[in-house]
């Protein structure tokens, strides 16, 4: 099958390096590196902008630490979709997404902010949330039990754009006999604020969200971005919460132990898009493939899959920072996926939106599981 994206790097790590205590500590190393990671960067490939190269981002952060932050420098430093592909190719172990995120927060501390961050801060100040009022929150929470030990958390993308994914999650958990609690007005976990450098706002949002989840022993999280925020960022903000499991991990276990019996008939072929946050940052690589296999699907994967997957352009607030660049990244991945000539399935609501808008109609693994296992659509 013809490969239509940036090169799959020959030097790689199967496991990402640890995040240093100070994500900016390796800026000088990255800025001076001979650019071994350049072929892996989806933003640089899709946009053709040298300024988006990982080493150029690091050099910009280095220079801003010396000269002070300016809007143009901050935009360059934020030209990262957070996919982490370069970290697999990095011999010294630089984590560019965390570096870029820390740079946004540092610039904000010096009164230089992204326009998208200003708009989000204003929404949070006005309404207490970075998103519009939830359109389907009450519906998704209907019938849940407030004292359940397991909480189901949907995330902003599901609450504002993709209710079918939320309905599918609710239906699958109910079919498996799992008693869950859902909030009729789900709080934001703070991921969107962190991604734009709004550390103070993120801490407030995270604290409020954790309080809403208080009493739950674990939380099943639909969006990988929210799961990463709760698992990795909440502790850095001094916020504690319950154990986190992604919805696709829960589904894998429910199929394995028979709580959800697998369908007897074949489901045909599907193309699997591995979301960056799910497989790289959370390390959830095999469960989605096992789920699709148990659902009776013949799974097709592009050359760049698993931990070496390619970005759909929707991570780390990049669509809000650079809409055109984000769209270009999504187009590259969409073109690659459509060459496999099978319906595309993913496990990230944001990736689903990005790929569908780029011409590769994509469905969430929870949606196709609900149809295969329960015999009904949740649209």
C-alpha positions as CSV (number, residue, x, y, z in Angstrom):
1,X,0.0,0.0,0.0
2,X,1.4,3.4,-0.9
3,X,2.6,5.5,2.1
4,X,1.5,9.1,1.8
5,X,2.8,10.6,5.0
6,X,6.1,11.6,6.6
7,X,8.7,8.9,6.9
8,X,8.5,6.3,9.7
9,X,11.7,7.0,11.6
10,X,14.3,4.2,11.7
11,X,15.6,5.1,15.1
12,X,12.7,4.9,17.6
13,X,11.7,4.0,21.1
14,X,8.8,1.7,21.8
15,X,8.2,3.5,25.1
16,X,8.4,7.2,25.5
17,X,11.1,8.7,27.8
18,X,10.0,9.9,31.2
19,X,8.8,13.5,31.5
20,X,11.5,15.5,33.3
21,X,10.6,17.4,36.4
22,X,11.2,20.6,34.4
23,X,10.0,20.0,30.8
24,X,12.1,23.0,29.7
25,X,15.4,21.6,31.0
26,X,16.3,19.9,27.7
27,X,15.5,22.9,25.5
28,X,19.3,23.6,24.8
29,X,19.8,19.9,23.8
30,X,16.8,19.9,21.4
31,X,17.8,23.3,19.9
32,X,21.3,22.0,19.2
33,X,20.4,18.6,17.9
34,X,21.2,17.4,14.4
35,X,17.5,17.1,13.7
36,X,17.1,13.3,13.7
37,X,13.4,13.6,14.5
38,X,12.6,15.9,11.6
39,X,11.1,13.2,9.4
40,X,8.6,12.3,12.1
41,X,6.9,15.6,12.7
42,X,3.4,15.7,11.1
43,X,3.1,19.5,11.4
44,X,6.3,20.2,9.6
45,X,5.5,17.7,6.9
46,X,1.9,18.8,6.4
47,X,2.5,22.6,6.4
48,X,6.0,22.7,4.9
49,X,7.0,25.2,7.6
50,X,10.5,24.9,8.8
51,X,9.5,26.9,11.9
52,X,7.3,24.0,13.0
53,X,10.3,21.6,13.2
54,X,10.9,20.4,16.7
55,X,14.4,21.8,16.9
56,X,13.1,25.2,15.7
57,X,10.4,25.2,18.4
58,X,13.1,24.4,21.0
59,X,15.4,27.2,19.6
60,X,12.5,29.6,19.8
61,X,11.9,28.7,23.4
62,X,15.6,29.1,24.2
63,X,15.7,32.6,22.6
64,X,12.5,33.7,24.3
65,X,14.0,32.8,27.7
66,X,16.9,35.2,26.8
67,X,15.0,37.9,25.0
68,X,11.5,37.7,26.3
69,X,8.3,36.4,24.8
70,X,6.7,38.0,21.7
71,X,3.4,36.9,20.1
72,X,5.2,35.5,17.0
73,X,7.6,33.5,19.1
74,X,4.8,32.1,21.2
75,X,2.9,31.0,18.0
76,X,6.0,29.2,16.8
77,X,6.5,27.5,20.2
78,X,2.8,26.4,20.1
79,X,3.1,24.9,16.6
80,X,2.9,21.4,18.1
81,X,0.0,19.0,18.0
82,X,1.2,17.1,21.0
83,X,1.4,13.8,19.1
84,X,4.8,12.8,20.6
85,X,6.1,11.2,17.3
86,X,9.4,13.1,17.6
87,X,9.9,11.7,21.1
88,X,10.2,8.2,19.7
89,X,13.0,9.4,17.4
90,X,14.8,11.4,20.1
91,X,18.1,9.8,21.4
92,X,18.4,12.3,24.3
93,X,14.8,11.7,25.3
94,X,13.2,15.1,24.8
95,X,9.5,15.3,25.3
96,X,8.5,18.1,22.9
97,X,4.8,18.2,23.6
98,X,5.5,18.8,27.3
99,X,8.1,21.4,26.4
100,X,5.7,23.2,24.1
101,X,3.0,23.1,26.8
102,X,5.4,24.4,29.4
103,X,6.5,27.2,27.1
104,X,2.9,28.4,26.6
105,X,2.5,28.6,30.4
106,X,5.8,30.4,30.8
107,X,4.9,33.0,28.2
108,X,1.5,33.4,29.8
109,X,3.3,34.1,33.1
110,X,5.1,36.9,31.3
111,X,1.9,38.3,29.9
112,X,2.2,36.9,26.4
113,X,-0.7,34.7,25.6
114,X,-2.2,33.0,22.5
115,X,-5.4,34.6,21.2
116,X,-7.2,31.3,21.7
117,X,-6.1,31.4,25.3
118,X,-7.5,34.9,25.8
119,X,-10.8,33.8,24.4
120,X,-10.9,30.7,26.6
121,X,-9.9,32.5,29.7
122,X,-12.8,35.0,29.1
123,X,-15.3,32.1,28.8
124,X,-14.0,30.4,31.9
125,X,-14.3,33.7,33.8
126,X,-17.8,34.2,32.6
127,X,-19.3,30.7,32.8
128,X,-16.8,28.7,34.8
129,X,-16.2,26.4,31.8
130,X,-14.2,26.6,28.6
131,X,-17.1,25.1,26.6
132,X,-20.6,26.2,25.8
133,X,-23.5,24.8,27.9
134,X,-23.8,21.1,27.6
135,X,-26.4,20.1,25.1
136,X,-26.7,16.4,26.0
137,X,-25.4,16.2,29.5
138,X,-28.7,15.6,31.2
139,X,-29.7,13.0,28.7
140,X,-26.4,11.1,29.0
141,X,-26.7,11.2,32.8
142,X,-30.3,10.1,32.9
143,X,-30.7,6.9,34.9
144,X,-27.2,6.8,36.4
145,X,-26.7,6.2,40.1
146,X,-25.1,8.9,42.1
147,X,-23.6,6.5,44.6
148,X,-22.0,4.1,42.1
149,X,-18.4,3.2,42.6
150,X,-17.6,3.7,38.9
151,X,-18.0,7.0,37.2
152,X,-18.4,7.5,33.5
153,X,-16.7,10.6,32.2
154,X,-17.5,11.8,28.6
155,X,-15.3,15.0,28.1
156,X,-15.9,18.2,26.3
157,X,-15.9,16.9,22.7
158,X,-18.6,14.3,23.4
159,X,-20.7,16.8,25.5
160,X,-20.6,19.5,22.8
161,X,-20.2,17.7,19.4
162,X,-20.5,13.9,19.6
163,X,-23.4,12.6,21.7
164,X,-23.6,9.3,19.8
165,X,-20.3,8.3,21.4
166,X,-21.6,9.1,24.8
167,X,-24.9,7.2,24.2
168,X,-22.9,4.2,23.0
169,X,-20.7,4.3,26.2
170,X,-23.8,4.4,28.4
171,X,-25.5,1.6,26.5
172,X,-22.5,-0.7,26.5
173,X,-21.9,-0.2,30.3
174,X,-25.6,-0.9,31.0
175,X,-25.6,-4.0,28.8
176,X,-22.6,-5.3,30.7
177,X,-24.4,-4.8,34.0
178,X,-22.1,-2.1,35.1
179,X,-23.6,0.4,37.5
180,X,-22.2,3.9,36.9
181,X,-22.6,7.5,37.9
182,X,-22.7,10.3,35.4
183,X,-22.8,14.0,36.2
184,X,-25.8,15.9,34.7
185,X,-23.6,18.9,34.4
186,X,-20.2,17.4,33.8
187,X,-17.2,19.6,34.8
188,X,-14.3,20.2,32.5
189,X,-11.2,18.3,33.5
190,X,-8.9,21.3,32.6
191,X,-7.1,19.7,29.6
192,X,-8.1,22.4,27.2
193,X,-6.8,25.1,29.5
194,X,-3.5,23.4,30.2
195,X,-3.0,23.0,26.5
196,X,-3.2,26.7,25.9
197,X,-1.0,27.7,28.8
198,X,-3.8,28.6,31.3
199,X,-2.3,26.9,34.3
200,X,-4.2,28.7,37.0
201,X,-7.5,28.2,35.2
202,X,-6.7,24.5,34.6
203,X,-6.0,24.0,38.3
204,X,-9.4,25.5,39.2
205,X,-11.2,23.4,36.6
206,X,-9.4,20.2,37.7
207,X,-10.2,20.8,41.4
208,X,-13.9,21.3,40.6
209,X,-14.0,18.2,38.3
210,X,-12.2,16.1,41.0
211,X,-14.7,17.2,43.6
212,X,-17.5,16.1,41.3
213,X,-15.9,12.6,41.0
214,X,-15.3,12.4,44.7
215,X,-16.5,9.0,46.1
216,X,-15.9,7.1,42.9
217,X,-13.3,4.3,43.1
218,X,-12.5,4.5,39.4
219,X,-13.5,6.6,36.4
220,X,-14.1,5.2,32.9
221,X,-13.0,8.0,30.5
222,X,-14.2,8.2,26.9
223,X,-11.7,10.8,25.7
224,X,-8.0,9.9,25.8
225,X,-7.2,13.6,26.3
226,X,-9.2,13.7,29.5
227,X,-7.7,10.4,30.7
228,X,-4.2,11.8,30.2
229,X,-5.2,15.0,32.0
230,X,-6.5,13.1,35.0
231,X,-3.7,10.7,35.2
232,X,-0.7,12.9,34.4
233,X,-1.6,16.5,34.8
234,X,-3.8,16.5,37.9
235,X,-1.0,15.3,40.2
236,X,1.3,18.1,38.8
237,X,-1.5,20.5,39.7
238,X,-1.8,19.1,43.2
239,X,-5.2,17.5,42.4
240,X,-5.9,13.9,43.2
241,X,-8.7,11.7,41.7
242,X,-9.8,8.1,41.3
243,X,-8.1,5.5,39.2
244,X,-8.5,6.1,35.5
245,X,-9.3,3.6,32.8
246,X,-10.1,4.5,29.2
247,X,-13.4,3.4,27.8
248,X,-11.7,1.1,25.2
249,X,-9.8,-0.6,28.0
250,X,-13.0,-1.2,29.8
251,X,-14.6,-2.6,26.6
252,X,-11.7,-4.9,26.1
253,X,-12.1,-6.4,29.5
254,X,-15.9,-6.6,29.2
255,X,-15.5,-8.7,26.0
256,X,-12.7,-10.8,27.5
257,X,-14.7,-11.8,30.6
258,X,-17.9,-12.4,28.8
259,X,-19.9,-9.5,30.3
260,X,-20.5,-8.5,26.6
261,X,-20.7,-11.6,24.4
262,X,-19.0,-11.2,21.1
263,X,-21.2,-11.4,17.9
264,X,-21.0,-14.7,16.0
265,X,-20.8,-13.3,12.5
266,X,-18.1,-11.4,10.7
267,X,-18.3,-7.6,10.6
268,X,-16.2,-7.1,7.4
269,X,-13.1,-5.0,7.2
270,X,-12.3,-1.7,9.0
271,X,-9.3,0.6,9.0
272,X,-7.9,1.3,12.5
273,X,-6.5,4.8,13.3
274,X,-4.5,4.7,16.5
275,X,-5.0,8.0,18.3
276,X,-1.7,9.6,19.4
277,X,-2.7,10.3,23.0
278,X,-4.2,6.8,23.5
279,X,-1.3,4.8,22.2
280,X,1.7,7.0,22.9
281,X,0.9,9.0,26.0
282,X,-1.4,6.4,27.7
283,X,0.3,3.3,26.3
284,X,-3.0,1.7,25.2
285,X,-1.9,-0.1,22.1
286,X,-3.4,-3.6,21.9
287,X,-6.8,-3.3,23.6
288,X,-8.5,-1.6,20.6
289,X,-7.2,-4.2,18.2
290,X,-8.4,-7.0,20.5
291,X,-11.8,-5.3,20.7
292,X,-12.1,-5.0,16.9
293,X,-11.1,-8.6,16.5
294,X,-13.6,-9.7,19.1
295,X,-16.3,-7.7,17.2
296,X,-15.5,-9.8,14.2
297,X,-13.7,-7.2,12.1
298,X,-10.8,-7.8,9.7
299,X,-8.5,-4.9,10.8
300,X,-6.5,-3.0,8.3
301,X,-3.7,-0.7,9.6
302,X,-1.6,1.8,7.7
303,X,2.2,1.5,7.8
304,X,2.4,4.1,10.5
305,X,0.3,2.6,13.3
306,X,0.6,1.5,16.9
307,X,3.1,3.7,18.8
308,X,4.3,5.0,15.4
309,X,0.9,6.2,14.4
310,X,0.4,9.6,12.6
311,X,-1.4,12.5,14.0
312,X,-4.9,13.6,13.1
313,X,-4.1,17.2,14.0
314,X,-6.5,17.7,16.9
315,X,-4.2,17.5,19.9
316,X,-2.8,19.9,22.4
317,X,-5.1,22.8,21.3
318,X,-3.5,22.9,17.9
319,X,-6.7,23.5,16.0
320,X,-7.2,26.6,18.1
321,X,-3.6,27.8,17.6
322,X,-3.4,27.2,13.9
323,X,-6.6,26.0,12.2
324,X,-5.0,25.8,8.7
325,X,-2.1,23.8,10.0
326,X,-4.3,21.5,12.0
327,X,-6.4,20.8,8.9
328,X,-3.4,20.1,6.8
329,X,-2.2,17.5,9.3
330,X,-5.6,15.9,9.3
331,X,-5.7,15.8,5.5
332,X,-2.4,13.9,5.3
333,X,-3.6,11.2,7.7
334,X,-7.1,11.1,6.1
335,X,-5.5,10.5,2.7
336,X,-3.4,7.7,4.1
337,X,-6.3,6.0,5.8
338,X,-8.6,6.1,2.8
339,X,-6.1,4.2,0.6
340,X,-7.0,1.2,2.7
341,X,-10.5,1.2,1.3
342,X,-12.4,0.2,4.5
343,X,-14.4,2.3,7.0
344,X,-12.2,4.1,9.5
345,X,-12.6,3.5,13.2
346,X,-10.8,5.3,16.0
347,X,-11.0,5.7,19.8
348,X,-10.7,9.5,20.2
349,X,-13.7,11.8,19.7
350,X,-11.4,14.6,18.6
351,X,-9.6,12.4,16.1
352,X,-13.0,11.3,14.8
353,X,-14.0,14.9,14.1
354,X,-10.7,15.9,12.5
355,X,-10.5,12.9,10.1
356,X,-14.2,13.1,9.2
357,X,-13.8,16.8,8.3
358,X,-10.7,16.0,6.3
359,X,-12.6,13.5,4.1
360,X,-12.1,10.2,5.9
361,X,-15.4,9.5,7.6
362,X,-14.5,8.0,11.0
363,X,-16.5,6.4,13.7
364,X,-15.6,5.8,17.3
365,X,-15.0,2.2,18.5
366,X,-17.7,2.6,21.1
367,X,-20.3,3.4,18.3
368,X,-19.4,0.4,16.2
369,X,-19.3,-1.9,19.3
370,X,-22.8,-0.7,20.3
371,X,-24.1,-1.5,16.9
372,X,-22.4,-4.9,16.7
373,X,-23.2,-6.0,20.2
374,X,-26.6,-4.4,20.9
375,X,-27.9,-4.3,17.4
376,X,-28.9,-0.6,17.4
377,X,-27.5,2.7,16.4
378,X,-26.9,5.4,19.0
379,X,-26.9,8.4,16.6
